[in-house]
Amino acid sequence: MLRTEMRNPKTYNLDKMNTHDMLKIISDENLNVFSAVEKALPGIEKACDAVTQTIKNGGRVFYIGSGTSGRLGVCDAAECPPTFGVPYDLFNGIIAGGRECMFKAAENAEDNADLSVEDLKNNEFSCKDILIGISASGSASYVISAINYAKSLGSKTVSITNNPDTQMETLADIGICADTGEEVVTGSTRMKAGTAQKIILNMISTVSMTKCGCVYENMMINLKPTNKKLRKRMIGIVTEILKCNEEKAEELLEENFWNIRSTVEGK
């Protein structure tokens, strides 16, 4: 049996616990996520370098998954443009069952092997792009089929799973396994497994974007002034880099059409 489907002996009596004890056991179990991710760092490093190279070569990044895994991929992809100032089609999240499944579960979608190929074709996925398949079990037909299709095109493929020695891990060019073990609620991989996936996706996008020049020191150099909060953050970044006051920073940003990079390089 897959470890993510096994019963956790520490929570056999979960339904008899008081609120404090339930929260404590969930918190304690979540600590295992970080050690699982740390053990997976060699694979994550390879994935970061592969994504970076793909982007530098003009390719795009695709996350694909079903259920929680698919939603996490969509979320990370959606957050890259406002964070790093990149085009909205550079990072792409595909979830089994389409947009509706971001809000309403369709658990049978993960078994549809043909659907993922159709989804990739509809997004004009090509050999220049990289595919990152996400599945806690490592056995979702929807994701496995997508990896097979991407490989048939000659594309680089990555798998993110939470069980060791799965079909997905063996199939992908780069396998990442964060073995988070048995869930507090048996089989509920939205918990530890999902948390580990979220961390890994954050790592991949953040490291690759930094290596592609979208971060200056540790600041968002490509921010867009789309709201008051971000304009204030942009002023703060310019103030920090140029060691000037906020009034001067805002003046310089205005002169450079609110482009931090142009503002900094102009000085």
C-alpha positions in Angstrom: 0.0 0.0 0.0 1.2 3.5 -0.7 2.4 5.3 2.4 0.1 8.2 1.7 -2.8 5.8 1.9 -1.7 4.1 5.2 -3.2 4.8 8.6 -1.1 7.0 10.9 -0.8 5.1 14.2 -0.4 8.4 16.0 -4.0 9.4 15.1 -6.0 6.3 15.5 -8.0 8.1 18.2 -8.2 11.4 16.4 -12.0 11.6 16.7 -11.7 11.2 20.5 -9.2 14.0 20.9 -10.0 17.5 22.2 -9.3 20.5 20.0 -5.8 21.2 21.5 -4.6 17.6 21.0 -5.9 17.5 17.4 -4.1 20.7 16.6 -0.9 19.5 18.4 -0.8 16.3 16.4 -1.4 18.1 13.1 1.4 20.6 14.0 3.8 17.8 15.0 3.1 15.9 11.8 3.6 19.0 9.7 7.2 19.2 11.0 7.9 16.0 9.0 7.2 17.9 5.8 10.4 20.0 6.1 12.7 17.0 6.6 11.0 15.3 3.6 11.6 18.3 1.4 15.2 18.6 2.6 15.8 15.0 1.6 14.4 15.8 -1.9 16.7 18.8 -2.5 19.0 17.0 -5.0 16.0 16.4 -7.3 14.6 19.9 -6.7 18.0 21.4 -7.6 18.0 19.5 -10.9 14.4 20.7 -11.6 15.3 24.3 -10.9 18.3 24.2 -13.3 16.1 22.5 -16.0 13.4 25.1 -15.6 15.9 28.0 -15.8 17.5 26.6 -18.9 14.1 26.1 -20.5 13.1 29.7 -19.9 16.5 31.0 -21.1 16.0 29.0 -24.3 12.6 30.6 -24.9 10.4 27.7 -23.5 7.6 27.7 -21.1 6.9 25.9 -17.8 3.8 23.7 -17.4 2.5 22.3 -14.1 -0.1 19.6 -14.5 -2.0 17.6 -11.9 -5.4 16.7 -10.5 -7.2 17.6 -7.4 -5.0 19.3 -4.7 -1.9 18.8 -6.8 -3.4 20.5 -9.8 -4.7 23.4 -7.7 -1.3 24.0 -6.2 0.3 24.1 -9.7 -2.3 26.6 -10.9 -1.7 28.8 -7.8 2.0 28.9 -8.2 1.8 29.6 -11.9 -0.7 32.4 -11.3 1.5 34.1 -8.7 4.6 34.3 -10.9 3.6 37.2 -13.1 2.8 39.7 -10.2 5.8 38.5 -8.2 8.4 38.4 -11.0 6.9 40.6 -13.7 6.9 37.8 -16.3 4.3 37.2 -19.0 1.2 35.2 -17.9 2.0 32.4 -20.3 5.5 31.7 -19.0 4.2 29.6 -16.1 1.1 27.6 -16.9 -1.0 25.5 -14.5 -3.3 22.8 -15.8 -5.7 21.0 -13.6 -7.6 17.8 -14.6 -11.2 18.7 -15.4 -10.4 22.4 -16.2 -11.1 25.7 -14.5 -14.3 24.5 -12.8 -12.2 21.9 -10.8 -10.3 24.7 -9.1 -13.5 25.3 -7.1 -15.4 22.0 -7.2 -13.7 18.6 -7.0 -14.0 16.1 -9.8 -12.1 13.1 -8.4 -12.6 10.9 -11.5 -10.7 13.4 -13.7 -7.4 12.0 -12.6 -8.2 8.7 -14.3 -8.7 10.2 -17.7 -5.5 9.6 -19.5 -6.6 11.1 -22.8 -7.7 14.4 -21.3 -4.2 15.5 -20.3 -2.9 15.1 -23.8 -5.8 17.1 -25.1 -5.1 19.8 -22.5 -1.5 20.0 -23.5 -2.3 20.2 -27.1 -4.8 23.0 -26.5 -2.1 24.9 -24.8 0.3 24.3 -27.7 2.8 22.5 -25.5 6.0 21.9 -27.5 9.4 20.3 -27.3 10.8 23.7 -26.1 8.6 23.6 -23.0 9.1 21.7 -19.7 6.4 19.7 -18.0 6.2 19.3 -14.2 3.7 16.5 -13.2 2.4 16.6 -9.7 0.7 13.7 -7.9 0.9 12.7 -4.3 0.3 9.0 -5.1 2.5 9.1 -8.2 -0.1 7.0 -10.0 -2.6 9.5 -11.5 -3.3 8.3 -15.1 -3.9 12.0 -16.1 -0.4 13.0 -15.1 1.4 9.9 -16.3 -0.2 10.3 -19.7 0.9 13.9 -19.8 4.5 13.0 -19.0 4.5 10.3 -21.7 3.2 12.8 -24.2 5.8 15.4 -23.3 8.6 12.8 -23.6 7.3 11.8 -27.0 7.9 15.4 -28.1 11.4 15.4 -26.7 10.5 17.8 -23.8 12.1 17.7 -20.4 9.9 16.2 -17.7 9.8 16.4 -13.9 7.7 14.5 -11.4 6.7 15.6 -7.9 5.3 12.8 -5.8 5.0 11.9 -2.1 5.6 8.1 -2.3 8.9 6.5 -3.2 9.5 4.4 -6.3 6.4 5.3 -8.2 5.7 5.0 -11.9 5.8 8.7 -12.3 9.2 9.1 -10.6 10.7 6.3 -12.8 9.1 7.8 -16.0 10.2 11.4 -15.6 13.6 12.7 -16.5 13.9 14.3 -13.0 12.1 12.7 -10.1 11.3 14.6 -6.9 9.9 12.5 -4.0 9.0 14.2 -0.7 8.0 11.2 1.3 5.7 12.8 3.9 4.3 9.5 5.1 0.9 8.7 6.5 -1.6 11.6 6.8 -3.3 12.6 10.0 -6.6 11.8 8.3 -5.9 8.7 6.3 -5.4 9.4 2.6 -6.1 13.1 2.9 -3.1 14.3 0.8 -4.3 17.9 0.9 -2.5 17.9 4.3 1.2 17.0 4.6 1.6 15.9 0.9 0.0 19.1 -0.3 2.1 21.2 2.0 5.3 19.6 0.7 4.2 20.1 -2.9 3.5 23.8 -2.3 7.0 24.3 -0.8 8.6 22.5 -3.7 6.7 24.6 -6.3 7.7 27.8 -4.5 11.3 26.6 -4.6 11.3 25.8 -8.3 9.6 29.1 -9.4 11.6 31.3 -7.0 15.0 29.8 -7.8 14.5 29.7 -11.5 13.1 33.3 -11.6 16.1 34.5 -9.5 18.5 32.8 -11.8 16.8 34.4 -14.8 17.4 37.9 -13.4 14.0 38.6 -12.0 15.3 39.3 -8.5 17.8 42.0 -7.4 19.6 40.9 -4.3 16.5 39.6 -2.5 14.0 42.1 -3.9 11.3 42.0 -6.6 13.0 44.1 -9.3 10.2 43.5 -11.9 7.2 44.6 -9.9 4.3 46.3 -11.6 2.5 49.3 -10.0 -1.0 47.7 -10.1 -2.2 48.8 -6.7 -1.3 51.1 -3.8 0.5 48.3 -1.8 2.8 47.5 -4.8 3.5 51.1 -5.6 4.6 51.6 -2.0 6.7 48.4 -2.1 8.3 49.7 -5.3 9.2 53.0 -3.7 10.7 51.1 -0.8 12.8 49.0 -3.1 14.2 52.0 -4.9 14.8 53.7 -1.6 16.8 50.7 -0.4 18.9 50.3 -3.6 19.7 53.9 -4.2 19.8 55.0 -0.5 17.5 57.9 -1.2 14.3 59.1 0.6 10.8 58.0 -0.5 10.0 61.3 -2.2 13.1 61.0 -4.4 12.4 57.4 -5.1 8.8 58.1 -6.2 10.0 61.0 -8.4 12.6 58.7 -10.1 10.0 56.0 -10.6 7.6 58.5 -12.2 10.4 59.6 -14.6 11.0 56.0 -15.5 7.3 55.0 -16.0 7.4 53.0 -12.7 10.0 50.6 -14.0 12.3 49.7 -11.1 15.1 48.3 -13.3 15.2 51.4 -15.5 15.1 53.6 -12.4 18.0 51.8 -10.7 20.2 51.4 -13.9 19.6 55.0 -14.8 21.4 56.0 -11.6 
